Amino acid sequence: MSTVLVIGANRGIGLELARELKARGHEVIATCRSSSAALDALDVETHPGVDVTSDTAVTALRKALAGRALDGLIINAGILRRTALDGIDLGVVREQLEVNAIGPLRVAAALNDLLTDGGKLCVLTSRMGSIADNTSGGSYGYRMSKAAVNAMGMSLARDLAPRRIAVALLHPGYVRTEMTGNTGHVSADEAARALVDRFEALDMEHTGVFWHANGEVLPW
Ligand SMILES: NC(=O)c1ccc[n+]([C@@H]2O[C@H](COP(=O)([O-])OP(=O)(O)OC[C@H]3O[C@@H](n4cnc5c(N)ncnc54)[C@H](OP(=O)(O)O)[C@@H]3O)[C@@H](O)[C@H]2O)c1
């Protein structure tokens, strides 16, 4: 059994990741800003009050987990806000950079020392963060924040390699959650199954990979 911490697990893909990991026999530790009936019903160790934009909250989580050994850390929390060029609100761009890029770095910086040597760190990114794959423009805040978190992931892969901690940037597919207004090609539980497959397959041969949940390697 391995112990996996999921950041942002009260709903959507994060909730289904927690459910799928537990079903496969992993010990799950879940964080959220506020819990949900669905997360409570999962009956896993839960730490509420963890906003990834808050130094205080992430420091408190680190203290609460002192002495624990993690085999996996999955940073799932994220937001998608509209930022078209016309009438762009830079505050909304900044908000996405705070949650989707600086938030994961805050969590990874605070918690990576809890990962065992040979552990795994996954970050939920998006193919919308791929510069090579950007054929439709727009979505400035979301695209910039996910490109930034991709850069973070590659640096983590380099910095954590001496401890044999493998890092992956995972695109879940187009998933029916609140983020997408429940439109998409796959359900959150289908996406979670594929993402946990990637998590389990991740090793040092793959570290630094930008992976679609279906196993396709995505272009930067
Ligand atoms: N759905 C898709 O098609 C799709 C595609 C590509 C990538 N992704 C990525 O997959 C991840 C999960 O997305 P989803 O579709 O499951 O979205 P979702 O249903 O909107 O869920 C987002 C999760 O992130 C949490 N969160 C948001 N802001 C947070 C903050 N400041 N601190 C801590 N937690 C925060 C939310 O908690 P609250 O309930 O407290 O807001 C919720 O648990 C995201 O990183 C997203 O960018 C999704």
The ligand as an ORCA input file, in Angstrom:
! r2SCAN-3c Opt
* xyz 0 1
  N     -12.223     19.447    -16.654
  C     -11.394     19.480    -17.699
  O     -11.794     19.258    -18.875
  C      -9.934     19.798    -17.484
  C      -9.095     19.834    -18.620
  C      -7.742     20.095    -18.446
  C      -7.229     20.292    -17.182
  N      -8.060     20.257    -16.083
  C      -7.442     20.479    -14.772
  O      -7.816     19.456    -13.878
  C      -7.848     19.979    -12.547
  C      -9.203     19.655    -11.912
  O     -10.204     20.280    -12.706
  P     -11.772     19.927    -12.560
  O     -12.307     19.813    -13.930
  O     -11.987     18.834    -11.583
  O     -12.303     21.329    -11.961
  P     -13.438     21.631    -10.865
  O     -14.506     20.631    -10.947
  O     -13.743     23.076    -11.069
  O     -12.645     21.427     -9.477
  C     -11.580     22.277     -9.166
  C     -11.006     21.857     -7.829
  O      -9.934     22.770     -7.506
  C     -10.206     23.319     -6.231
  N      -9.673     24.672     -6.093
  C      -9.930     25.757     -6.850
  N      -9.277     26.825     -6.373
  C      -8.574     26.395     -5.282
  C      -7.709     27.019     -4.364
  N      -7.400     28.332     -4.438
  N      -7.159     26.278     -3.377
  C      -7.452     24.952     -3.270
  N      -8.287     24.302     -4.097
  C      -8.832     25.018     -5.107
  C     -11.718     23.321     -6.126
  O     -12.116     23.506     -4.769
  P     -13.389     24.451     -4.370
  O     -14.595     23.562     -4.409
  O     -13.014     24.919     -2.999
  O     -13.464     25.561     -5.376
  C     -12.037     21.945     -6.693
  O     -11.774     20.942     -5.741
  C      -7.573     21.469    -12.658
  O      -6.207     21.734    -12.388
  C      -7.897     21.767    -14.110
  O      -7.222     22.895    -14.595
  C      -9.394     20.018    -16.210
*
